Amino acid sequence: MSIFSKSTKTVVLSVEGMKCEKCAARVKSTLEKVRGVTAEISLDEASATVVCPEKTDAAALASAVTEAGFPASVKA
């Protein structure tokens, strides 16, 4: 077991406006600017699956993506 497994969580964001790979790359880049974050982007599902430190504010991740031009919200 990794020492990080207990201190991370997975957050799924719904992301609007991604039309191409360049859009997806921008969303991924925006998310991964946050320390400790890795992101996988799905154009087909219009979503971003983010693994981040447990204390990361999911709403702040969505806000960062929105500020980058892609309205986002945390999926329930």
C-alpha positions in Angstrom: 0.0 0.0 0.0 1.3 3.4 -0.9 1.8 6.0 1.8 -0.3 8.4 -0.3 -3.3 6.2 -0.8 -5.0 7.3 2.5 -4.3 11.0 1.8 -5.8 11.3 -1.7 -9.3 11.4 -3.1 -10.9 11.2 -6.5 -13.1 14.0 -7.7 -15.1 13.9 -11.0 -15.9 17.2 -12.6 -18.5 17.8 -15.3 -16.8 20.1 -17.9 -18.7 22.1 -20.5 -17.4 23.4 -23.8 -14.6 21.0 -24.5 -14.7 20.4 -28.3 -11.3 19.0 -29.2 -8.0 17.6 -27.8 -6.6 21.1 -27.4 -9.5 22.0 -25.1 -9.0 18.8 -23.1 -5.2 19.6 -22.8 -6.0 23.0 -21.5 -8.4 21.6 -18.9 -5.8 19.0 -17.9 -3.0 21.6 -17.7 -5.2 23.9 -15.6 -6.0 21.2 -13.1 -2.4 19.9 -12.9 -1.1 23.3 -11.9 -2.5 22.5 -8.5 0.1 20.8 -6.3 -0.4 17.0 -6.1 -3.1 16.8 -8.7 -3.3 14.4 -11.7 -6.2 14.5 -14.1 -7.6 12.4 -16.9 -9.9 14.1 -19.3 -12.8 12.5 -21.3 -14.1 14.4 -24.2 -16.8 11.8 -24.8 -18.2 12.1 -21.2 -17.3 15.9 -20.9 -15.6 15.1 -17.6 -12.3 15.3 -15.7 -11.4 12.6 -13.2 -9.0 14.2 -10.7 -6.8 12.5 -8.1 -5.8 15.0 -5.5 -4.7 15.4 -1.9 -7.5 14.8 0.5 -7.6 18.4 1.7 -8.0 19.8 -1.8 -11.3 21.8 -2.2 -13.2 20.1 -5.1 -15.2 23.3 -5.7 -11.9 25.2 -6.1 -10.8 22.8 -8.8 -14.1 23.4 -10.6 -13.7 27.1 -10.3 -10.2 27.0 -11.8 -11.5 25.1 -14.8 -14.4 27.6 -15.1 -11.9 30.5 -15.0 -9.9 28.8 -17.8 -13.0 29.1 -20.0 -14.7 25.8 -19.5 -17.7 25.9 -17.1 -17.3 23.1 -14.6 -19.0 21.6 -11.6 -18.4 18.7 -9.2 -20.4 15.6 -10.1 -22.3 14.2 -7.2 
